[in-house]
């Protein structure tokens, strides 16, 4: 299992979301309050963030998000603490990881979220039963070349590869994650709470593990669990799809059908 958090809005210092709060992500790595599967998230960590400045000269667009990851516990990484202390960003996605039995352990940086491709950052909190046998049921229709580029031999990396493939085929973020959930169900079920952001919008699924959100003065944060006791936190019902932008949050239920899930 894992804990993760995403933010979009006005520029904010990363530490205000990750290290400063009394129950922030760093503390959640060793003392999560709502985690039901696993106790310590010490098998890797990562943070991806978006620049707040103007587009890169000559490109007409902002660069892909920056990223820092590690294979061990986040509390032992001095660089994570330093980045959080000084960097401000208009959007981020960060996660701490607890490796599921049978998955790559803490020796692999590649297994740590957030996963990144172009403008996208992605994290998965959960586990899929029957791994790795369930991989063949999940990955139907994927080009073998896509499978060959998996960051790590984990369920999270495969869910990310499927998401990237669907986004590349023109699916919206919401439609892509909806189809990923449908595949998870068709492959035997599992816990698949996911965060996906392009730096402007957070799209998330609540599927088998906790998820909540909270408005900030100039943005919105979505997280596995509250990082403080502010009453503004809102729990997302299980089996829901969330879309969050700085100016609003929408939550809607998934509707299971015989063919998967339709929005």
JOVEN-V599630 format. One record per residue. N is the residue number from 1. RES is the residue in three letters. D_CENTER is the distance of its C-alpha to the mean C-alpha in Angstrom with 2 decimals. Layout:
# JOVEN-V599630
n=N res=RES d_center=D_CENTER
n=N res=RES d_center=D_CENTER
This chain:
# JOVEN-V599630
n=1 res=UNK d_center=11.97
n=2 res=UNK d_center=9.44
n=3 res=UNK d_center=8.74
n=4 res=UNK d_center=5.99
n=5 res=UNK d_center=7.02
n=6 res=UNK d_center=7.29
n=7 res=UNK d_center=10.88
n=8 res=UNK d_center=13.31
n=9 res=UNK d_center=17.06
n=10 res=UNK d_center=20.00
n=11 res=UNK d_center=19.75
n=12 res=UNK d_center=18.98
n=13 res=UNK d_center=19.30
n=14 res=UNK d_center=16.09
n=15 res=UNK d_center=17.98
n=16 res=UNK d_center=18.51
n=17 res=UNK d_center=14.91
n=18 res=UNK d_center=14.26
n=19 res=UNK d_center=17.72
n=20 res=UNK d_center=20.34
n=21 res=UNK d_center=19.48
n=22 res=UNK d_center=21.30
n=23 res=UNK d_center=18.35
n=24 res=UNK d_center=15.68
n=25 res=UNK d_center=12.89
n=26 res=UNK d_center=15.68
n=27 res=UNK d_center=17.73
n=28 res=UNK d_center=15.02
n=29 res=UNK d_center=15.06
n=30 res=UNK d_center=18.67
n=31 res=UNK d_center=19.34
n=32 res=UNK d_center=16.63
n=33 res=UNK d_center=18.43
n=34 res=UNK d_center=16.75
n=35 res=UNK d_center=15.50
n=36 res=UNK d_center=17.77
n=37 res=UNK d_center=17.12
n=38 res=UNK d_center=17.78
n=39 res=UNK d_center=18.95
n=40 res=UNK d_center=17.89
n=41 res=UNK d_center=14.63
n=42 res=UNK d_center=16.60
n=43 res=UNK d_center=15.64
n=44 res=UNK d_center=13.71
n=45 res=UNK d_center=11.44
n=46 res=UNK d_center=10.19
n=47 res=UNK d_center=9.99
n=48 res=UNK d_center=10.18
n=49 res=UNK d_center=12.48
n=50 res=UNK d_center=14.79
n=51 res=UNK d_center=18.57
n=52 res=UNK d_center=20.64
n=53 res=UNK d_center=23.84
n=54 res=UNK d_center=25.58
n=55 res=UNK d_center=24.86
n=56 res=UNK d_center=26.06
n=57 res=UNK d_center=29.79
n=58 res=UNK d_center=30.87
n=59 res=UNK d_center=27.55
n=60 res=UNK d_center=27.24
n=61 res=UNK d_center=23.49
n=62 res=UNK d_center=21.03
n=63 res=UNK d_center=19.77
n=64 res=UNK d_center=16.35
n=65 res=UNK d_center=14.01
n=66 res=UNK d_center=15.10
n=67 res=UNK d_center=13.26
n=68 res=UNK d_center=14.41
n=69 res=UNK d_center=13.56
n=70 res=UNK d_center=15.79
n=71 res=UNK d_center=16.84
n=72 res=UNK d_center=18.19
n=73 res=UNK d_center=17.57
n=74 res=UNK d_center=16.23
n=75 res=UNK d_center=19.38
n=76 res=UNK d_center=21.53
n=77 res=UNK d_center=20.16
n=78 res=UNK d_center=22.42
n=79 res=UNK d_center=20.74
n=80 res=UNK d_center=17.48
n=81 res=UNK d_center=19.85
n=82 res=UNK d_center=21.91
n=83 res=UNK d_center=19.24
n=84 res=UNK d_center=17.97
n=85 res=UNK d_center=21.64
n=86 res=UNK d_center=22.69
n=87 res=UNK d_center=20.02
n=88 res=UNK d_center=19.49
n=89 res=UNK d_center=16.96
n=90 res=UNK d_center=16.52
n=91 res=UNK d_center=12.73
n=92 res=UNK d_center=10.02
n=93 res=UNK d_center=6.47
n=94 res=UNK d_center=7.17
n=95 res=UNK d_center=6.89
n=96 res=UNK d_center=10.02
n=97 res=UNK d_center=10.89
n=98 res=UNK d_center=13.74
n=99 res=UNK d_center=14.99
n=100 res=UNK d_center=16.20
n=101 res=UNK d_center=19.94
n=102 res=UNK d_center=20.83
n=103 res=UNK d_center=17.79
n=104 res=UNK d_center=17.96
n=105 res=UNK d_center=18.32
n=106 res=UNK d_center=17.90
n=107 res=UNK d_center=20.19
n=108 res=UNK d_center=17.67
n=109 res=UNK d_center=15.67
n=110 res=UNK d_center=14.56
n=111 res=UNK d_center=12.71
n=112 res=UNK d_center=10.43
n=113 res=UNK d_center=6.92
n=114 res=UNK d_center=6.16
n=115 res=UNK d_center=8.13
n=116 res=UNK d_center=10.37
n=117 res=UNK d_center=13.14
n=118 res=UNK d_center=15.38
n=119 res=UNK d_center=13.87
n=120 res=UNK d_center=10.39
n=121 res=UNK d_center=7.13
n=122 res=UNK d_center=4.38
n=123 res=UNK d_center=2.38
n=124 res=UNK d_center=5.04
n=125 res=UNK d_center=7.12
n=126 res=UNK d_center=10.63
n=127 res=UNK d_center=13.43
n=128 res=UNK d_center=15.76
n=129 res=UNK d_center=19.45
n=130 res=UNK d_center=22.01
n=131 res=UNK d_center=20.05
n=132 res=UNK d_center=21.16
n=133 res=UNK d_center=23.65
n=134 res=UNK d_center=21.12
n=135 res=UNK d_center=19.73
n=136 res=UNK d_center=22.83
n=137 res=UNK d_center=22.39
n=138 res=UNK d_center=18.84
n=139 res=UNK d_center=19.66
n=140 res=UNK d_center=22.82
n=141 res=UNK d_center=23.58
n=142 res=UNK d_center=21.47
n=143 res=UNK d_center=23.60
n=144 res=UNK d_center=24.34
n=145 res=UNK d_center=23.60
n=146 res=UNK d_center=19.94
n=147 res=UNK d_center=19.87
n=148 res=UNK d_center=21.74
n=149 res=UNK d_center=19.02
n=150 res=UNK d_center=16.37
n=151 res=UNK d_center=14.81
n=152 res=UNK d_center=15.73
n=153 res=UNK d_center=17.40
n=154 res=UNK d_center=14.58
n=155 res=UNK d_center=13.29
n=156 res=UNK d_center=9.66
n=157 res=UNK d_center=11.35
n=158 res=UNK d_center=13.52
n=159 res=UNK d_center=11.09
n=160 res=UNK d_center=9.73
n=161 res=UNK d_center=13.47
n=162 res=UNK d_center=14.36
n=163 res=UNK d_center=11.99
n=164 res=UNK d_center=13.48
n=165 res=UNK d_center=16.86
n=166 res=UNK d_center=16.72
n=167 res=UNK d_center=15.75
n=168 res=UNK d_center=18.60
n=169 res=UNK d_center=20.88
n=170 res=UNK d_center=20.55
n=171 res=UNK d_center=18.28
n=172 res=UNK d_center=16.57
n=173 res=UNK d_center=12.84
n=174 res=UNK d_center=13.88
n=175 res=UNK d_center=16.30
n=176 res=UNK d_center=14.13
n=177 res=UNK d_center=11.62
n=178 res=UNK d_center=14.87
n=179 res=UNK d_center=16.45
n=180 res=UNK d_center=13.79
n=181 res=UNK d_center=14.35
n=182 res=UNK d_center=18.03
n=183 res=UNK d_center=17.99
n=184 res=UNK d_center=16.43
n=185 res=UNK d_center=19.24
n=186 res=UNK d_center=21.83
n=187 res=UNK d_center=21.00
n=188 res=UNK d_center=21.67
n=189 res=UNK d_center=18.81
n=190 res=UNK d_center=16.27
n=191 res=UNK d_center=13.28
n=192 res=UNK d_center=10.33
n=193 res=UNK d_center=8.05
n=194 res=UNK d_center=5.14
n=195 res=UNK d_center=3.49
n=196 res=UNK d_center=5.72
n=197 res=UNK d_center=8.17
n=198 res=UNK d_center=11.55
n=199 res=UNK d_center=12.56
n=200 res=UNK d_center=14.56
n=201 res=UNK d_center=12.67
n=202 res=UNK d_center=9.41
n=203 res=UNK d_center=9.33
n=204 res=UNK d_center=7.91
n=205 res=UNK d_center=9.63
n=206 res=UNK d_center=11.25
n=207 res=UNK d_center=12.79
n=208 res=UNK d_center=14.45
n=209 res=UNK d_center=12.63
n=210 res=UNK d_center=12.79
n=211 res=UNK d_center=11.06
n=212 res=UNK d_center=12.98
n=213 res=UNK d_center=13.57
n=214 res=UNK d_center=16.35
n=215 res=UNK d_center=18.39
n=216 res=UNK d_center=19.43
n=217 res=UNK d_center=22.68
n=218 res=UNK d_center=21.24
n=219 res=UNK d_center=17.64
n=220 res=UNK d_center=15.01
n=221 res=UNK d_center=12.24
n=222 res=UNK d_center=9.72
n=223 res=UNK d_center=9.02
n=224 res=UNK d_center=9.49
n=225 res=UNK d_center=13.03
n=226 res=UNK d_center=15.41
n=227 res=UNK d_center=16.06
n=228 res=UNK d_center=19.67
n=229 res=UNK d_center=22.22
n=230 res=UNK d_center=22.50
n=231 res=UNK d_center=23.59
n=232 res=UNK d_center=21.49
n=233 res=UNK d_center=18.38
n=234 res=UNK d_center=18.06
n=235 res=UNK d_center=16.80
n=236 res=UNK d_center=15.21
n=237 res=UNK d_center=17.39
n=238 res=UNK d_center=16.28
n=239 res=UNK d_center=16.17
n=240 res=UNK d_center=15.22
n=241 res=UNK d_center=13.54
n=242 res=UNK d_center=12.66
n=243 res=UNK d_center=13.27
n=244 res=UNK d_center=13.50
n=245 res=UNK d_center=15.66
n=246 res=UNK d_center=17.68
n=247 res=UNK d_center=20.59
n=248 res=UNK d_center=19.30
n=249 res=UNK d_center=16.97
n=250 res=UNK d_center=17.67
n=251 res=UNK d_center=16.90
n=252 res=UNK d_center=18.63
n=253 res=UNK d_center=19.17
n=254 res=UNK d_center=18.71
n=255 res=UNK d_center=22.23
n=256 res=UNK d_center=22.85
n=257 res=UNK d_center=25.73
n=258 res=UNK d_center=27.64
n=259 res=UNK d_center=25.99
n=260 res=UNK d_center=22.38
n=261 res=UNK d_center=20.69
n=262 res=UNK d_center=22.01
n=263 res=UNK d_center=20.78
